[in-house]
Amino acid sequence: KRVIETKSANYLPFWLCLAGFANGVAWFTYALVYSFDPYIATGNGIGVILGSIQLGFWGYY
């Protein structure tokens, strides 16, 4: 909310966003490839989507 209000990515640390996105991708890939587990895939799939939105905001602002 603060990023949109101020139109600044100062409140959105890049490395934290990237780490969250990479973590979601890693666990989502693990859940689909190695052990088909829909519970792990669902939670981390949502994490990948939200992480990509965060990175999109960081790139835009």
TAVEN-V83600 format. One record per backbone hydrogen bond with DSSP energy under -0.5 kcal/mol. NH is the residue of the N-H (numbers start at 1). CO is the residue of the C=O. E is the energy in kcal/mol with one decimal. If there is no record, write none. Layout:
NH&CO&E ; NH&CO&E
//
This chain:
5&1&-2.4 ; 6&2&-2.5 ; 7&3&-1.2 ; 8&3&-1.0 ; 9&61&-0.7 ; 11&8&-0.5 ; 12&9&-1.5 ; 13&11&-0.5 ; 17&13&-2.0 ; 18&14&-2.8 ; 19&15&-2.3 ; 20&16&-2.2 ; 21&17&-2.2 ; 22&18&-2.8 ; 23&19&-2.4 ; 24&20&-2.1 ; 25&21&-2.4 ; 26&22&-2.5 ; 27&23&-2.4 ; 28&24&-2.4 ; 29&25&-2.6 ; 30&26&-2.3 ; 31&27&-2.5 ; 32&28&-1.7 ; 33&29&-2.9 ; 34&30&-1.3 ; 35&30&-1.7 ; 37&31&-1.4 ; 37&35&-1.2 ; 38&36&-0.5 ; 41&37&-2.3 ; 42&38&-2.4 ; 43&39&-1.6 ; 44&40&-2.0 ; 45&41&-2.0 ; 46&42&-2.0 ; 47&43&-1.5 ; 48&44&-2.1 ; 49&45&-2.0 ; 50&46&-2.7 ; 51&47&-2.5 ; 52&48&-2.2 ; 53&49&-1.8 ; 54&50&-2.3 ; 55&51&-2.4 ; 56&52&-2.0 ; 57&53&-2.4 ; 58&54&-2.4 ; 59&55&-2.4 ; 60&56&-2.2 ; 61&57&-2.6
//
